[in-house]
């Protein structure tokens, strides 16, 4: 038998690990048996280790979901997930990107919402750093310039809309949870990730801000512009507004 080229051998090895669950496919044709193990068994050891490593990695990315489901059910879920969504990136960091959507097809409701929130928290934690706008930078802005000011959010920020208030699980709540539309904003300050519920007015105001609309549009959900100003101050204190004084400008 002619030995395959290195590239072909590497492709066959990857196929055996990520696609056929260690069955070996073409790889077993060139793997020699040992006194104790057949070629397929030798390949299977590596395939098992590969999946186990990803299970461990996703348990770190989704600790709340893993803890609520239990060790064995979570591992089974990840194995089923990998069969449909094998890793396609060099870094294991990205392998969980589709897990929340996959969970929604298997266990809609709180499990899918927990997965969505945990992945948002992970994305926020890994997002690039950016200087936040200090409240003092706005002190000298003339009143007539405020309606035209535009702001941007920092990269380490996300909005998540869930069907159940699973954020309460982070505060000691227990299952079951009644279905309730819940809008959250998630952000990082330093090395800590935070999340908080948004009411309808904050959600609408933030939609305007993220869309790059002027502060006059951010004020639209409020009867009193002072309420919008107070909300902007809260966002500034939470360090979710990006920029420096030179970047705050009127049109």
Backbone as a ProteinNet text record, in pm:
[ID]
protein_1_A
[PRIMARY]
XXXXXXXXXXXXXXXXXXXXXXXXXXXXXXXXXXXXXXXXXXXXXXXXXXXXXXXXXXXXXXXXXXXXXXXXXXXXXXXXXXXXXXXXXXXXXXXXXXXXXXXXXXXXXXXXXXXXXXXXXXXXXXXXXXXXXXXXXXXXXXXXXXXXXXXXXXXXXXXXXXXXXXXXXXXXXXXXXXXXXXXXXXXXXXXXXXXXXXXXXXXXXXXXXXXXXXXXXXXXXXXXXXXXXXXXXXXXXXXXXXXXXXXXXXX
[TERTIARY]
84.7	0	88.3	54.6	129.1	83.6	179.5	146	90.3	-12.9	-67.7	28.8	12.4	90.5	52.4	142.8	120	-11.5	-38.7	-161.8	-284	-278.9	-390.4	-405.6	-293	-297.2	-355.3	-315.3	-368.6	-519	-562.4	-705.7	-784.5	-728.8	-796.7	-803.1	-697.1	-695.7	-800.9	-807.6	-908.3	-1048.7	-1069.7	-1200.6	-1238.5	-1142.8	-1169.3	-1205	-1141.2	-1167	-1298	-1316.8	-1423.6	-1551.9	-1545.5	-1663.3	-1723	-1640.1	-1699.2	-1685.7	-1657.2	-1660	-1555.1	-1445.9	-1337.8	-1347	-1444.5	-1454.3	-1330.1	-1265.7	-1136.9	-1142.1	-1247.4	-1259	-1135.1	-1084.6	-965.4	-840.8	-844.3	-725.8	-686.2	-784.6	-752	-677.5	-681.4	-611.6	-459.6	-414.6	-270.2	-218.5	-307.2	-265.5	-234.4	-120.8	-82.2	-145.1	-185.1	-236.3	-121.9	-154.2	-58.9	-104.1	-28.4	-66	-198.6	-232.7	-353.6	-468.4	-436.8	-538.6	-540.6	-662.7	-681.2	-666.4	-645.2	-630.3	-746.3	-870.9	-986	-986.6	-941.9	-936.4	-830.8	-720.1	-615	-664.7	-733.6	-789.1	-895.8	-974.5	-1081.8	-1034	-915.3	-859.6	-843	-787.4	-767.7	-900.8	-995.5	-1127.2	-1196.6	-1186.7	-1247.4	-1184.4	-1051.4	-982.1	-1020.4	-1035.9	-1072	-1208.7	-1306.4	-1440.6	-1440.7	-1368.8	-1364.3	-1305.1	-1204.6	-1144.4	-1245	-1323.7	-1422.4	-1533.8	-1573.5	-1673.9	-1622.8	-1496.9	-1439.6	-1435.2	-1398.1	-1388.7	-1525.6	-1627.1	-1760.7	-1821	-1778	-1822.4	-1768.4	-1650.5	-1595.4	-1666.6	-1708.1	-1777.8	-1923.7	-1983.7	-2125	-2140.3	-2077.9	-2080.9	-2219.9	-2301	-2435	-2519.6	-2515.9	-2592.1	-2544.5	-2412.5	-2358.1	-2401	-2398.9	-2438.3	-2585.7	-2670.2	-2813.8	-2855.1	-2790.2	-2824.4	-2766.1	-2648.3	-2577.3	-2465.9	-2364.6	-2243.8	-2271.6	-2339.3	-2361.9	-2456.8	-2571.8	-2657.7	-2589.3	-2505	-2434.4	-2334.2	-2261.5	-2165.9	-2237.5	-2352.3	-2429.5	-2475.3	-2517.1	-2559.9	-2445.7	-2327.1	-2212.4	-2175.6	-2180.7	-2148.9	-2247.6	-2375.5	-2475.6	-2452	-2414.4	-2386.9	-2269.8	-2162.2	-2044.5	-2072.1	-2165.9	-2201.8	-2266.1	-2331.3	-2397.9	-2311.4	-2236.1	-2154.4	-2009.3	-1938.2	-1797	-1716.4	-1609.1	-1523.7	-1469.7	-1472.3	-1421.2	-1311.4	-1274.9	-1175	-1051.6	-935.1	-814.4	-821.9	-890.3	-899.5	-1025.5	-1011.8	-1127.6	-1220.3	-1173.1	-1251.8	-1386.4	-1393	-1512.6	-1609.2	-1573.6	-1651.6	-1793	-1816.3	-1948.9	-2040.8	-2001.1	-2077.2	-2219.6	-2245.3	-2379.2	-2452.1	-2393.7	-2454.3	-2592.2	-2607.3	-2736.1	-2846.6	-2818.1	-2917.9	-2947.4	-2844.7	-2865.3	-2950.5	-2922.3	-3001.6	-3148.1	-3171.1	-3308.4	-3387	-3318.7	-3388.4	-3414.4	-3343	-3356.9	-3432.2	-3395.8	-3453.1	-3487.7	-3592	-3630.6	-3676.6	-3672.4	-3706.3	-3580.4	-3578.1	-3466.4	-3330.8	-3316.6	-3181.9	-3123.6	-3206.6	-3159	-3126.5	-3208.6	-3183.5	-3057.2	-3034.2	-2910.3	-2789.5	-2797.4	-2686.4	-2664	-2771.3	-2757.9	-2691.7	-2734.7	-2677.9	-2532.2	-2500.8	-2361.7	-2269.9	-2318.3	-2231.5	-2213.6	-2319.6	-2306.2	-2204.2	-2207.8	-2111.1	-1969	-1955.7	-1824.5	-1773	-1861.1	-1821.8	-1780.7	-1854.2	-1822.3	-1688.5	-1664	-1537.6	-1418.4	-1434.5	-1324.7	-1313.5	-1409.2	-1409.6	-1289.6	-1247.7	-1133	-1160.1	-1053.6	-1064.3	-1087.1	-1152.2	-1170.4	-1188.6	-1134.9	-1149.2	-1295	-1346.3	-1483.5	-1485.9	-1597.5	-1614.5	-1642	-1564.5	-1583.4	-1695.7	-1779.9	-1888.3	-1836.6	-1717.2	-1663.8	-1640.9	-1628.1	-1603.3	-1722.2	-1838.4	-1959.5	-1996.8	-1920.5	-1959	-1960.7	-1871.3	-1859.4	-1933.6	-2014.6	-2090.3	-2203.7	-2211.9	-2321.3	-2457.4	-2555.3	-2689.3	-2744	-2712.8	-2767.2	-2704.7	-2590.5	-2524.7	-2575.8	-2641.5	-2681.8	-2772.1	-2871.4	-2958.9	-2886.1	-2772.8	-2702.6	-2585.5	-2560.4	-2450	-2480.6	-2376.5	-2388.7	-2287.1	-2327.9	-2243.2	-2229.3	-2131.6	-2110.9	-2084.9	-2115.5	-2090.4	-1953.2	-1897.2	-1769	-1785.9	-1678.4	-1690.1	-1736.4	-1697.8	-1731.9	-1872.2	-1968.8	-2107.5	-2197.9	-2309.7	-2405.9	-2545.1	-2642.8	-2783.6	-2840.7	-2917.7	-2975.1	-3123.2	-3207.3	-3350.1	-3385.1	-3439.3	-3466.1	-3615	-3656.3	-3797.4	-3826.1	-3721.3	-3737.1	-3633.1	-3662.8	-3570.3	-3457.7	-3377.6	-3274.6	-3163.6	-3156.5	-3054.7	-3071.7	-3193.1	-3217.8	-3141.1	-3104.1	-3027	-2889.5	-2839.4	-2710	-2723.4	-2846.6	-2870.2	-2930.6	-2922.2	-2967.6	-3106.1	-3176	-3308.7	-3294.8	-3403.2	-3402.6	-3509.6	-3497.7	-3596.4	-3718.2	-3837.2	-3863.6	-3881.9	-3870.7	-3894.1	-4009.6	-4099.8	-4211.4	-4161.8	-4220.6	-4185.3	-4214.1	-4117.8	-4132.3	-4026.4	-4068.7	-3971.3	-3879.1	-3748.9	-3650.7	-3540	-3523	-3415.9	-3303.6	-3182.3	-3065.9	-2960.5	-2885.5	-2759	-2647	-2542.3	-2430	-2303.1	-2216.1	-2095.3	-1982.4	-1862.5	-1743.9	-1680.3	-1640.4	-1564.2	-1442.5	-1326	-1206.4	-1215.4	-1203.7	-1213.8	-1347.5	-1439.7	-1569.4	-1677.6	-1766	-1878.6	-2005.9	-2085.6	-2209	-2327.6	-2444.5	-2567.8	-2678.8	-2769.7	-2882.8	-3002.2	-3120.1	-3244	-3269.8	-3319.9	-3362.1	-3514.1	-3572.1	-3714.3	-3735.1	-3861.1	-3891.3	-3831.3	-3829.2	-3776.3	-3624.1	-3556.1	-3411.3	-3377.4	-3450.9	-3426.3	-3442	-3549.7	-3573.8	-3467.4	-3430.8	-3329.1	-3195.2	-3161.6	-3034.6	-3035.7	-3150.9	-3162.2	-3122.8	-3173.3	-3140.3	-2991.4	-2935.1	-2793.8	-2705	-2731.2	-2648	-2659.8	-2776.1	-2795.9	-2723.3	-2659.4	-2585.4	-2671.1	-2791.4	-2880.1	-2842.3	-2880.4	-2842.2	-2913.7	-2864.4	-2920	-3067.2	-3110.1	-3251.9	-3337.3	-3288.6	-3362	-3356.8	-3243.5	-3232	-3335.4	-3370.7	-3466.6	-3611.3	-3637.4	-3775.9	-3860.7	-3805.6	-3892	-3934.6	-3882.4	-3907.3	-3992.3	-4077.7	-4155.9	-4070.8	-3971.6	-3885.2	-3741.7	-3678.5	-3539.9	-3444.1	-3479.8	-3393.3	-3382.4	-3488.1	-3482.7	-3382.5	-3379.6	-3281.1	-3139.7	-3123.7	-2991.2	-2946.3	-3039.3	-3005	-2965.4	-3034.5	-2999.9	-2863.1	-2833.8	-2701.6	-2593.6	-2618.8	-2521.7	-2499.6	-2606.3	-2591.4	-2505.3	-2527.5	-2446.2	-2299.1	-2277.6	-2140	-2074.5	-2148.8	-2094.4	-2066.1	-2144.5	-2119.9	-2010.7	-1957.8	-1846.3	-1882.3	-2006.7	-2044.2	-2042.6	-2019.3	-2012.6	-1866.6	-1834.9	-1695.6	-1660.5	-1531	-1485.4	-1398.4	-1361.2	-1284.3	-1346.1	-1314.3	-1377.6	-1371.9	-1262.9	-1249.7	-1347.2	-1400.4	-1490.1	-1635	-1663.4	-1799	-1814.5	-1901.8	-1907.7	-2052.5	-2077.6	-2207.1	-2201.6	-2317.5	-2325	-2313.4
-119.8	0	124.9	220.2	345.1	436.4	484.5	573.2	705	760.4	888.1	1002	1111	1231	1286.6	1366.6	1420.1	1497.8	1580.4	1659	1567	1461.4	1365.9	1295.1	1261.7	1195.1	1287.7	1414.9	1511.7	1529.9	1536.2	1552.7	1431.3	1312	1190.5	1184.1	1230	1230.1	1327.1	1446.5	1544	1490.3	1426.3	1368.8	1265.1	1184.4	1080.5	1141.1	1251.6	1313.4	1391.9	1474.3	1573.2	1532.5	1437.7	1409.7	1271.5	1169.5	1034.9	970.5	1054.7	1005.5	902.3	901.1	807.9	676.2	662.7	536.9	511.6	618.1	602.7	622.7	573.7	590.7	544.6	629.8	597.6	588.1	652	654.3	515	430.2	298.3	210.8	249.3	170.7	184.1	292.9	315.5	310.9	291	280.7	134.3	111.9	-24.1	-66.2	-190.5	-238.4	-262.5	-268.1	-309.5	-445	-496.4	-626.3	-618.1	-499	-485.1	-413.2	-331.4	-246.4	-257.3	-260.7	-254.6	-110.5	-87.7	49.8	141.2	93.4	176.8	211.4	119.5	146.7	251.3	246.9	346.7	486.7	495.7	623.4	669.5	574.5	608.3	673.6	638.3	700.5	850.4	887.2	1028.9	1101	1033.6	1094.9	1119.5	1023.9	1040.3	1153.6	1163.7	1272.4	1407.3	1412.6	1537.7	1585.9	1497.1	1535.1	1572.1	1495.8	1524.6	1662.3	1698.3	1831.4	1941.5	1922.1	2023.2	2029.3	1914.1	1913.5	1996.5	1977.5	2053.8	2203.3	2235.9	2376.8	2443.6	2374.6	2433.2	2436.4	2347.5	2354.6	2482.7	2526.1	2652.1	2772.3	2760.8	2871	2881.9	2770	2765.8	2700.9	2757.9	2692.9	2684.5	2787.8	2786.3	2677.3	2668.3	2566.2	2427.2	2408.4	2277.9	2239.2	2334.6	2303.8	2271.8	2341.6	2318.3	2187.2	2153.4	2029.4	1906.9	1922.1	1807.8	1763.2	1699.1	1666.5	1576.9	1466.5	1372.6	1427.5	1486.3	1544.3	1654.3	1735	1839.4	1778.2	1677.3	1611.9	1549.9	1488.3	1430.8	1540.1	1653	1765	1813.6	1826	1873.7	1773.1	1645.5	1545.6	1553.9	1568.8	1583.9	1712	1816.4	1945.1	1934	1868.6	1856.3	1773.2	1681.2	1601.5	1688	1796.3	1886.6	2008.6	2054	2174.6	2144.6	2070.2	2044.8	2173.8	2174.3	2292.8	2324	2452.2	2495.4	2600.3	2635.1	2738.2	2677.8	2735.8	2685.6	2696.1	2799.3	2819.1	2755.5	2688.2	2628	2735.7	2857.6	2970.4	2984	2948.7	2976	2857.9	2745.3	2624.7	2631.7	2714.3	2722.9	2825.8	2886.5	2996.2	2962.2	2838.2	2798	2714	2700.4	2610.9	2660.4	2789.2	2840.4	2810.6	2832.3	2802.8	2653.1	2570.9	2425.9	2384.4	2441.3	2408.7	2446.8	2557.2	2600.7	2498.6	2418	2314.6	2190.5	2175.2	2057.6	2087.6	2197.9	2232.8	2381.2	2421.1	2562.4	2604.1	2733.2	2782.4	2820.1	2794.7	2842.4	2786.5	2657.9	2614.2	2695.6	2721.8	2801.4	2943.6	3000.8	3137.4	3146.3	3046.1	3044.6	3038.3	2954.3	2942.7	3074.5	3141.1	3268.6	3372.7	3380	3479.5	3447.3	3321.5	3286.3	3314.9	3290.6	3320	3470.9	3548.2	3693.6	3741.3	3684.8	3720.2	3683.8	3570.3	3527.8	3623.5	3660.8	3752.5	3887.7	3935	4062.5	4054.3	3943.2	3928.6	3931.7	3872.1	3863	3983.9	4075.8	4189.6	4281.3	4355	4446	4553.2	4597.9	4710.2	4840	4933.2	5065.7	5166.3	5284.5	5389.5	5432	5438.3	5483.3	5635.3	5693.4	5837.5	5874.9	5966.3	6011.1	6113.5	6106.1	6206.5	6349.9	6372.7	6509.1	6566.7	6479.3	6526.7	6603	6586.6	6650	6778	6811.7	6925	7056.9	7071.4	7199.1	7202.1	7100.5	7099.3	7201.3	7297.5	7396.3	7329.5	7383.4	7324.2	7311.1	7408.1	7403.5	7292.6	7237.1	7130.3	6991.7	6979.3	6847.2	6770.7	6832.2	6752.1	6681.6	6735.5	6678.6	6588.3	6571.4	6484	6339.8	6270.7	6128	6050.9	5933.6	5851.2	5712.1	5640.2	5501.4	5416.9	5289.2	5199.3	5134.7	5090.9	5020.8	4882.4	4820.8	4685.6	4581.6	4599.4	4501.3	4527.6	4518.2	4549.5	4466.7	4420.6	4343.6	4364.6	4344.4	4344.3	4206.8	4153.9	4020	4027.1	3972.4	3963.5	3816.3	3780.7	3642.2	3620.9	3495	3460.7	3432.4	3410.2	3383.1	3464.9	3505.6	3589.9	3509.6	3443.4	3354.4	3430.7	3563	3639.8	3625.2	3591.7	3574.7	3455.7	3362.6	3247	3289.3	3401	3452.9	3517.5	3543.5	3608.2	3513	3383.7	3285.5	3231.1	3275.4	3220.8	3074.7	3003.4	2862.1	2836.5	2725.4	2684.4	2625.4	2629.3	2682.5	2833.2	2892	3033.5	3050.4	3140.4	3167.1	3244.6	3213.7	3285.3	3434	3515.9	3661.8	3726.5	3802.7	3869.4	3955.5	3937.6	4005.5	4061.2	4191.5	4257.5	4293.2	4253.1	4277.5	4354	4433.4	4480	4416.1	4377.6	4305.4	4383.5	4405.6	4482	4436.4	4475.2	4443.8	4572.5	4570.1	4680.4	4617.4	4643.4	4572.9	4426.7	4338.7	4194.7	4136.8	4222.1	4175.6	4201.6	4103.9	4116.2	4136.5	4233.6	4267.8	4254.1	4242.9	4238.7	4304.3	4368.8	4431.5	4433.8	4434.8	4437.5	4579.4	4588.2	4716.8	4721.4	4833.4	4850	4893.8	4909	4936.7	5069.4	5168.6	5299.4	5295.3	5228.2	5218.5	5138.5	5031.9	4950	5032.6	5113.4	5196.7	5305.1	5368.4	5473.9	5418	5300	5240.6	5199.9	5159.5	5130.5	5253.3	5369.1	5493.3	5523.4	5508.3	5541	5449.3	5317.8	5221.5	5241.6	5289	5315.3	5440.2	5512.3	5632.3	5756.1	5751.5	5866.4	5970.9	6095.7	6201.5	6187	6262.3	6252.4	6291.9	6376.9	6411.9	6288.7	6193.4	6069.5	5978.8	5979.8	5900.7	5947	6074.1	6129.8	6095.4	6048.3	6030.3	5940.7	5830.7	5745.7	5810.3	5929.8	5990.8	6116.9	6139.8	6262.7	6381.5	6352.5	6457.6	6430	6522.6	6501.2	6476.1	6524.3	6501.1	6351.9	6276.8	6132.3	6067.7	6116.3	6064.9	6101.2	6223	6264.8	6177.3	6144.2	6057.7	5918.3	5870.1	5739	5742.9	5849.8	5863.7	5863.6	5932.1	5933.7	5793	5713.8	5576.1	5495.9	5514.2	5443.9	5485.6	5615.5	5663.3	5602.6	5596.6	5540	5391.1	5323.7	5181.8	5160.7	5270.3	5265.6	5190.8	5211	5145.7	5242.3	5372.2	5470.2	5492.6	5473.3	5483.9	5628.1	5653.2	5781.5	5858.2	5973.5	6070	6205.5	6308.8	6439	6486.6	6457.9	6504.3	6434	6318.6	6243	6281.2	6360.9	6409.6	6535.7	6532.6	6645.1	6673	6791.3	6826.2	6818.5	6810.3	6807	6948.1
0	0	0	-84.4	-91.5	21.9	96.9	208.8	156.7	219.4	174.3	203.1	130.8	157.1	294	350.1	484.1	490.3	390.1	390.9	390.9	314.2	310.3	443.9	506.7	635.7	742.7	739.7	835	816.3	690.1	662.9	711.2	691.4	735.8	887.9	953.6	1100	1154.4	1094	1136.5	1112.1	998.9	969.6	1074.5	1115.3	1214	1349.6	1385.1	1515.1	1517.2	1415.9	1421.2	1350.9	1259	1177.4	1198.8	1206.9	1214.5	1351.2	1452.9	1590.1	1623.3	1548.9	1578.5	1506.9	1416.7	1341.8	1258.4	1216.2	1149.3	1000.2	935.1	791	718	631.6	553.2	639.3	756	840.7	887.9	918.3	972.8	871.6	746.4	644	654.1	715.1	722.7	865.9	962.6	1102.6	1133.6	1192.1	1227.3	1358.9	1369.9	1498.8	1596.3	1723.3	1825.2	1878.1	1971.7	2029	2102.7	2151.9	2232	2161.4	2060.7	2000.5	1849.4	1794.8	1650.4	1603.8	1474.2	1425	1464.7	1450.8	1484.6	1633.5	1717.8	1861.1	1893	1822.4	1844.5	1805.7	1691.5	1648.8	1747.8	1796.2	1887.9	2015.7	2061.1	2181.4	2159.7	2045.7	2015.6	1997.7	1930.5	1910	2044.2	2134.1	2265.5	2344.1	2336.5	2405.1	2346.5	2215.2	2147.9	2196.7	2197.6	2241.1	2388.9	2470.5	2613.9	2640.6	2561.8	2579.1	2546.2	2442.3	2406.6	2510.1	2562	2669.7	2787.3	2823.9	2935	2903.2	2778.7	2739.8	2743.6	2693.8	2693.1	2833.5	2919.3	3058.8	3123.5	3080.8	3131.9	3070.5	2944.6	2878.8	2923.2	2959.9	2998.8	3137	3239.4	3371.4	3432.5	3411.1	3469.1	3403.5	3271.7	3200.4	3239.6	3246.1	3283	3423.8	3514.7	3651.4	3665.2	3589.5	3597.7	3530.9	3421	3351.3	3420.1	3479	3536.6	3443.7	3500.1	3424.6	3304.7	3325.2	3215	3109.1	3145.9	3042.1	2962.3	3029.3	2955.9	2859	2901.6	2812.6	2692.7	2715.6	2604.8	2508.5	2565.3	2482.5	2393.9	2449.9	2372.6	2263.7	2293.9	2191.1	2075	2107.5	2001.4	1922.5	1993.5	1929	1831.9	1873.8	1788.7	1664.2	1674.4	1557.6	1449.8	1491.5	1397.9	1366.6	1467.2	1453.3	1492.1	1411.2	1444.3	1441.3	1515.4	1520.5	1381.6	1346	1215.4	1228	1351.9	1376	1442.6	1417.5	1484	1636.1	1687.2	1831.7	1887.1	1999.5	2066.5	2123.3	2128.4	2179.9	2109.1	1980.6	1900.7	1893	1949.6	1925.1	1981.2	2081.9	2142.3	2080.4	1969.6	1912.3	1873.2	1834.7	1790.3	1894.7	2014.1	2112.8	2157	2179.9	2226.5	2124.8	1997.1	1893.9	1888.6	1908.9	1910	2029.3	2145.9	2264.7	2242.1	2172.5	2147.6	2066.7	1985.3	1907.9	1991.6	2101.5	2187.3	2316.3	2378.2	2508.6	2510.5	2435.3	2436.9	2576.6	2599.6	2733	2807.5	2937.6	3018.9	2977.3	2933.7	2896.2	2780.1	2678.4	2565.1	2608.1	2696.7	2743.2	2828.2	2911.9	2990.1	2897.5	2795	2699.8	2626	2586.5	2517.2	2606.9	2730.9	2822.1	2853.1	2873.7	2904.6	2786.1	2663.8	2549.2	2533.1	2559.6	2554.6	2657.6	2776.4	2878.7	2835	2769.4	2720.5	2613.1	2521	2414.5	2472.3	2570	2633.2	2705.7	2773.8	2846.1	2749.9	2632.7	2536.8	2444.8	2450.7	2359.5	2385.4	2283.3	2301	2404.9	2467.8	2560	2481.7	2544.4	2485.2	2597.6	2577.3	2678.1	2687	2808.2	2830.2	2845.8	2808.1	2819.5	2965.7	3018.7	3157	3164.6	3268.2	3281	3277.3	3331.7	3335.7	3196.6	3097.8	2961.4	2904.2	2965.7	2913.9	2988.2	3090.8	3174.8	3098.3	3003.1	2932.7	2800.1	2772.6	2647.1	2657.2	2566.8	2572.3	2558.1	2623.5	2622.8	2481.2	2394.9	2259.1	2174	2219.6	2143.1	2180.2	2294.2	2342	2245.1	2183.3	2096.6	1983.1	1939.3	1824.4	1861.7	1990.1	2031	1994.1	1953.8	1920.1	2004.1	2048.1	2134	2073.3	2121	2079	2202.9	2193.9	2306	2291.1	2402.1	2400.6	2338.2	2288.6	2232.1	2334.1	2459.7	2563.7	2617.6	2528.3	2561.4	2471.7	2526.1	2445.7	2501.3	2414.4	2455.9	2426.1	2517.7	2502.9	2540.5	2454.9	2484.7	2500.5	2617	2652.4	2675.2	2666.6	2689.7	2836.2	2914.6	3057.9	3134.7	3256.2	3333.6	3398.8	3315.7	3370.3	3440.7	3421.9	3493.8	3644.4	3688.6	3831.9	3889.5	3803.6	3850.6	3901.2	3850.8	3897.5	4035.2	4077.2	4206.4	4308.3	4280.3	4377.1	4354	4248.5	4219.8	4177.7	4188.2	4149.3	4044.8	3979.2	3879.1	3950	3887.6	3752.9	3752.8	3632.8	3612.4	3514.5	3546.4	3455.6	3333.1	3218.4	3096	3112.1	3072.6	3084.3	2995.4	2896.9	2811	2896.6	2875.9	2959.4	2871.8	2875.4	2800.3	2896.5	2862.4	2947.4	2869.6	2942.4	2886.2	2966.4	2896.4	2955.1	2920.1	3017.1	2989.9	3081.7	3043.9	3124.2	3173.7	3297.1	3356.2	3420.8	3364.2	3409.9	3370.9	3470.5	3443.9	3488.9	3530.8	3579.7	3475.8	3457.7	3365.5	3446.6	3405.6	3474.9	3380.3	3439.8	3360.8	3442.1	3372.3	3439.5	3345.9	3405.7	3328.7	3277.9	3155.6	3100.4	3093.8	3134	3110	2964.9	2924.5	2784.4	2738.7	2828	2788.5	2770.7	2861.7	2844.4	2719.1	2695.4	2576.9	2449.6	2443.4	2325.4	2311.3	2424	2419.6	2373.1	2421.6	2382.8	2236	2186	2042.9	1960.4	2000.7	1929	1938.6	2058.6	2077.2	1994.8	2001.7	1928.8	1777.8	1733.4	1590	1543.5	1636.2	1599.3	1585.2	1639.6	1630.8	1735.9	1714.8	1809.5	1943	2040.2	2175.5	2178.7	2087.6	2082.2	2057.5	1978	1954.1	2076.9	2147.5	2270.9	2372.6	2368.9	2464.6	2430.9	2309.2	2264.5	2354.4	2412.5	2496.8	2628.5	2659.9	2790.1	2775.9	2874.8	2878.4	2921.4	3005.3	3059.4	3014.4	2939.6	2896.9	3012.2	3132.5	3248.4	3279.6	3249.3	3271.6	3176.5	3052.7	2956.6	2999.8	3051.9	3099.7	3216.3	3307.1	3420.1	3372.5	3269	3214.8	3148.4	3074.2	3014.2	3121.3	3232.1	3342.2	3395.5	3406.8	3453.4	3356.3	3226.6	3127.4	3137.3	3159.6	3174.8	3298.5	3408.3	3531.7	3516.1	3433.4	3407	3303.6	3247	3151.3	3023.5	2975.4	2849.5	2731	2757.8	2650.2	2613.5	2487.1	2441.5	2410.8	2408.1	2357.1	2453.1	2408.4	2485.9	2455.3	2531.1	2508.3	2362.6	2294.4	2156.4	2064.2	2106.5	2020.2	2042.5	2143.5	2167.2	2085.1	1985.9	1894.2	1854.4	1813.4	1756.8	1606.7	1541.3	1394.9	1338.8
[MASK]
+++++++++++++++++++++++++++++++++++++++++++++++++++++++++++++++++++++++++++++++++++++++++++++++++++++++++++++++++++++++++++++++++++++++++++++++++++++++++++++++++++++++++++++++++++++++++++++++++++++++++++++++++++++++++++++++++++++++++++++++++++++++++++

